[in-house]
Amino acid sequence: MVKQTPPFAPTVVSGRVSSIDSVRGVVMILMALDHVRDLLHVSSLTQSPTDLTTTTPVLFFSRWITYLCAPTFVFLSGVSVWLSVRRSGKEDSRRFLVKRGLWLILLEFTLVNFALWFDVQFRLLMLQVIAAIGAGFILLAVLLRVSPAKIGITSALILATHNLLPLVPASDRPLLNTVRSLLFTPGALQGSPGFTFFISYPLVPWIAIMLLGYSVGNVFEKSQAEQNRLLLKTGGGFLVCFAVLRLLNGYGDPIPWKVEKSTLFTLLSFLNVTKYPPSLVFVFLFLGIMGLLLWFSGKWPQAVQRVVSVYGRVPLFYYLLHLYLIRVSVFVMVFAQGYRWRDLQFGPFQFGRPAAGSGLDLSGVFLVWLVLVALLYPLCYWYDRYKKANAGVWWLRYL
């Protein structure tokens, strides 16, 4: 008997949901822009692109649009766990999540940090999104026996209330402040005069975003019509919540917006929400945009879907490869600009560039970004096909 595909079923290829791959591919492409700008832009060592006293609108939006990447990637990681559990069962998924989580944490503090700083002494280790996802996988392995509804309610409460933490005074005990920073607030922990551990992605709010994704994973098992209805309703609802909460200019973000020197800069102030840690209005805004992208992804031209989904199907491979290609680009740039190896700085937050003077303007950054993404496409396409042809090879599940 041939099993019938239900009408309006979500597009699923080899156990994957096409809308997830497409949207994840888009944010992976945008993420490369953020990292190219970080490592190559002429002012990246001295200027924040979201500082309204020094930025330009183009520079601001080159950073702001990439805010979409981390919450989307983390949320969809939670959805992917739900889908994986449905395919493989809880016991197999639990073991895999623990190993996968530990592997991601190891990668964060070795290959990822080395690509960023190119410092063989590892004087700075930074906890970023890959380690946060790894920690979330390990926690989800423990929580698989808990109902998704309870997990969703808990994650929503965390996201709604963690902005109250600044009202709680810091402790005079260093250990408690270390735990607070690891779980809730970004900060640097000085392990020794020559070593710093920097927490860029405090675990609790980011893991809460992943848990929220896991709790609603069943949406992607519904018919396409029902799925689209829920994504449009939820994405639009989140954006309305963002607009209302931001207009009230009270709770929801530690930095209120204000009237600036022009209407455009007032808009930038309104949109300039806090990512570290992700504020409530940040979550509403970018998960709302993500929901609308997922809803709209099926309406993209087929050629666009095919291209972006290639990146979205091999996210970790892409992530590691793009960092090292950017690292090569840094060296090409500084040597082409006349600097020598002795001029390069490899200390914390130096990116292996001279202390001042090197870098590209924004047009150069955009050009390098587009070339890099184009170079990555055939590599990601090859690796995707290789994974499909060798599905039984165990280590491919980890890259």
PyMOL commands that set and color helices and strands:
alter all, ss='L'
color gray80, all
select helices_A, chain A and resi 18-40+57-88+90-117+129-143+148-167+174-183+203-215+217-221+224-248+263-271+280-299+302-313+315-336+341-343+362-389+394-398
alter helices_A, ss='H'
color red, helices_A
select strands_A, chain A and resi 12-13+16-17+124-127+187-192+195-199
alter strands_A, ss='S'
color yellow, strands_A
deselect
rebuild
show_as cartoon
